[in-house]
Amino acid sequence: MLDIATPLFNEIQNTLDPVFIEENGNYVFEVEMPGFTKEDVKVNIESAGHLNLQGKTTRRGQEVKFGQTYHIPDKADPATADASLKNGIFRLIFKKKNKHKPKEIKIK
């Protein structure tokens, strides 16, 4: 019976503690943000490899704020970040960094 409950627990845990997953050769980060629009959310990437996610909106006359910092995987390329917010799901995709290939230098 534990095996049946484990996938549901993992889904709940991922919703509460979002992490980067690998999908189609990319790193994908998702978090539920019901009631927020793209204008309500700010996303910043620091040079130290951290993702800052902040937001502010109004619900039932009350201001709702949040802010969280996440570590970007070392193999993710921050320059390729692509973010979207649709149907209450914030999704951020990074391409993997190209493996460094040595450059051959011709001698003149």
N, C-alpha and C positions, 0 to 999 in steps of 0.2 A: 504494500500500500504506500510506503514511503516513496517508491519510484514514481508513482502516479502524481503525487503531490509536489515532487521536486521541481518540475518545469514551471508550475504556477508560482512557487516560492521564488524561483530565479527571475521570473517576469516582474514580480512585485519588488524584489530587491534591486533590479536594474532600474526600475522607475524611480525608486527612492535614492539610489546611489548610481547615477549614470556613469558609464564607462565607455571607452572607445572599443569598438569591435571591428574586426576585419571583415569586409564585404566587397566582393568583386575586385580585389586588389587595392582597395582603399581603406582608410580608417574612418569609421562613422561614429558620431556621437549623437545620441538622441535623448531628449528629456521632454516630459509632458509639461505644457504651459497653458492650460485651459484658461480662456478669457483674455490672454495677452495677444496683442497685435505686433507686427514687426516694428512699428513706431514706438512701442513700449519697451523694447529690448535693445540693450547695447552689448556688443561683443568686441573684446579686445584680445589680441595675442601679444604677450610680452616676449622679448628676446630670450628670456630665460626658459622658454618652452612652457609657459602657463597660459591657459585660456581663462579669461575673466568674463563671466556671464552675469549681467545685471538687468533688472527690470523694475518697472513701476507702472501700476495701473490703479483704477478705482473700481471697487466692487461694493455694491450696496451703500454707496456714499463714503466708504472707508478707503483710504489709500493703502495699497498693498505693495510692498517693496521686497526685493530679494537680491542677493548677490552671492556668488560662489566662484571659487577658483578651482580649476582642474589642471592636471598635468597632461600635456600633449605627449603621445608616444614619441620616443626618440627617432623612430624611422618615418614619422609623418612629416610632410613638407608644409610648413605653415604658409608659404607663399601661394599654395594652391587652395586655400580655404574657400569653401563655398557653403553659405548658410541659407536656410529657408525656415519659414514658420508657417505651417499650413495645418488647419484643423486642430489647433492646440498642440501640435508636435513640433518642437524645435529640432532641426537636423543640421549637423555640421559635418562636412565631408572634406577629408584631406587625402591627397594622393600620397602614395609612398615615395620617399626620396629615391632618386635614381642611385643605384649602386655606383660608387666611384670607380671609374675605369681609368687606369693610368694612361696619360697622354704621352704618346711617343713624340719626341722632339728630334727633328732631322738636323743633322750637323751640316752646316754650309761650308 
